[in-house]
């Protein structure tokens, strides 16, 4: 039996995202993410002006008259939501945790996909793959996806984006659209990301909190590292210490963005203190013009 508070939270996200999907993301999603290509539909008799390269020679030989192949777009896609559920997501200093924002974005993308009759799969990872849900395309399936992102009982302590990507490469045999949703606070995953990016249509969604780049003066505080479970004291009253922390974070993100540019890996930046609609729509619009 699923607890009542979990069902209420999932229902709240469903209601909030349903309007966005119907009014904004449904059409944008369809125009941005194309099908796998063209597939055979039927044959018809050749008419003057038809492309002779489309002649079906087997049917033509049997009929003693030229016939051509009719193709149509193979629209159905498979979408994977590759979501970081490590403990660093249990952080937020404004209105919500990063993990809650990840779940809402996953809901918008999932409902947009099934609205366009695409299948959606889920891979949750921490320092290993925590959960895999095979692709399906019905509403109850997406609600389960949202529930798992929000309330999955975490077992791992660290983060390994590489483990999630390597698992994806094993289960997704055909090209898929993959949304990698994470704060990207990890190292050692670029080799796997390059391989996945060549095979699949990869889009990163980086979740951050303003306190990670603009540390407030909180005085002497006890800090709990959710990844390692370690606790230590930090003096946040020192401007120089705060500046040093911010510089380390900025250097990390500068390196991350350089790697994204080198490897043509698209990343949408979303913050816990801002609406995620604008960055998603901006990306969809820019991508549509690009393609």
N, C-alpha and C positions, 0 to 999 in steps of 0.2 A: 504494500500500500504506500503510495507517494504522499508525504506529509502535505497538509493543506496549505501551509505557507509557501512551499515550493510551487505548488500548482498556481497559487495567486501571483507569485512573481513571474512565472512563465506567461500566464494570461495577461499580465500587465504589459510585458514586452510585446506580446502578440498584438494587443490593441494599439500600442504606440507605433509599432512598425507597419501595421497593415495599411494605414493611410499613406505613409511614405512610399510604400511599394506601389500602391494604386495610382498615386498622384505624380510621383517623381521617378522612382527607380525602375518600374516595369518596362517602360518604353526605352529608357536609356540603356538598360541592361541588354535588351533585345538587339538594339542597333550596334552596340559595342562588341558583344561577344557573338561571333558568327558560328555557323555550323562547321562540321568537319570538311565540307566540300560538297561535291555533286554525286548523286547516286542514281542508278538506273531506275526509270519509272515504267516506260512502255516503249513500243515501236509504232511508227506510222509510215505510210507510203511517202516516198521521196517526192518533194515538190521543187520545181526550178528555183534556184537561189539558196537551197539548203546547203549546209556545210557538208561536203562530200566526206570529210573525215569522220562524220557521225554515222556513216552507212554501216548497218549491221549486216555483214557479209554472210553470216550463217542463215539468217532469215531470208535475205535476198536470194541466196542459192536455192532455198526450198520453195520459194514463191515465184521464181522466175520474174520478179519485179523488184526494183530497189526499195528498201525500207531503211529508215534512219532511227537511231536511238533517241529517246526523249529522256533528258535528265532533269532532276529536281534537287534543290538544296537539301542536304541531309542536316536538318536543323538541330536535332537533339544533341545536347552536350552533356558531359559529366563534369560536375563542379565538385572540387574537394575543398573543404574548410580545414586547414591545417592550423590548429589553435594551440598556442603556448599556455598551458595551465599551471606552470611552475609558480612557486610561492611569491615571486617578485610581482605577480599580478595582484596580490592581495595588498595593494598600496594605492592610496589616493588621499589627497589633502583638500579637495574642493567639494564636489558633490557626489562622487562615486569612485569605487575602486576601478583599477584598470581592467580587472577580470569582468566586472559588470558591463563595462563599455564594450569589451570584446564580445560578450554574449549578445548584446543588442545589435552590433554590427553583423555578427554571424546570422542573426535572425533576418535582418534586412536582405542580406545577400541570399540566404536560403529561400525566403519567400519570393524574391525576385526570380530566382532560378526556376522554382516549380511553377510560377505563373507563366513562364515561357516553356513549360513542359520539359525542363532539364532535370536530370538526376543530381542529387546532392549526397556526398559522402562526408564523413567526419573523421579526422585523426587528431586525438588529443595527446600532447606530449609534455613531459617534464624533462628529467634526465634520461628517460626512456619513453617508449610509446605506451601511454596509459590506457587508451581505448581506441578501438576502430569500429566505425559503423559503416557498413557497405552502402553504396549509393542507392537511393530510392527517390521517388518524386511525388509523395503525397503530403498533405498538411500535417497529419499526425507524426510523420517522420521528422519534419522540421521542428515541431514542438519538442520532440525527444532530443533533437540536436541542441536546441537552446537549453533544455533542462540539464543535459550532460555538461555543457560548457559552464553553466552557473554552479552546479552542485555536485560535480564529480568529486569523489573522495580520493584526494591526492595521496599517492604512495611515494613518489620520488621527492628528493630534496633539492636537486640542482636543476640546471637547464641544459638541454642538448638539442639545439635546432637540427643538428646533423642527424640525430636518430630519427626525428620526424620525417626529414627529407629522404633518408635511405629507405624507410618503410614505405613512403609514397611511391618511390621508384619500383618497389617490389609488387605493390598491389595495383597500381595504375598502369596497365599495359598499353593502353591507347592514349593519345594526346588528350589532356584535360585542362580545364581552367582551374587554377589553384590559387586560393587566397591564403597566404601565410600571415596569420595574425599574431603578433608578438611585440614585446618591447625591445627585442633584439639585444638584450643584455646577455651576451654570450660570445664565445670565440670558437674558432676552429670549424666553422660550418661552410665556408665559402666554396670549397671543392665540391661538396655535395650540392650546394645551391647552383653552381655553374652547370652541373650535369642535369639537374631538374629543370633549369631554365631553358636548356636547349631542347628538351623533349616536350615540356608542357608550357602552357601560357601562364606564367607565374606573375602574381601581383602581391607585393608585400603591403601590409597595413601596420605601421609602427605606432604603438600606443605609448604615450608618455604623460607624465604629470609635471606641472609647472615647478614643483619643489625640487625636481631632479636637476633643473637647470638654473634655478634662482633660489638658493637655500636661504630661508628666513633666519633671523636672529632669535634663536630659541634658548640661548644660554646653554648651561651644562645639561645634556640630556642623555638618557640611557637608550641606546639604539639596539634594536633587534633585527638581525639579518634573517629574513624569512627563508632564504635559500639554504643556509648552513645551520640555522637555529642558534648561532652564536650571539652573545650580548656583550656590548662594550659601551664605555662612556665616551661622548664626543662633546667638545666645547664649541658650540655654534655661536658664541658671543664674539669670537675672534673673526674680524673681517678678512684677515689674511688666510685663515683656515677655510673660511667659506669660499673665498676666491680660488684657493687651490683645488677644492672639491669641484667647483664649477668648471675650472679649466680642464680637469681630468675628464669630466663628462663631455665637454665640448670637443675635446680632442678625439674622444672615442666616436662621437657622432660625425665629425669631419671625415674620419677614416672610413666609417660606414658609408657615408654618402659618396666618397671617392670610389669605393668598391662597387657601389650600385651603378655609378656612371660607367665604369670600365666594363662591367658585365651586362649592361643594358637591362638592369633589373628595376622595374617600376616600383616605387614605394609611395604610398599615401600616408601622410603624417596626420595623426589624430591625437588631440590632447583631452584629458579628463575634464578640463575646465571650459571646453568649447564644444559647440555643436559639431557633430561628425558629418552632417548632411552636406555642408559646403565643400569640404575637401573631397568627399566621394563624388559629388556632382561635377566639381572642377576637373577631376581626373577623367570621369566618363566623357565629358565634353571634349577635353583635349585629345583623348584617345580616339574618339570617333572621327575627329578632323584628321588625325594622323593616318588612319586607315581608310 
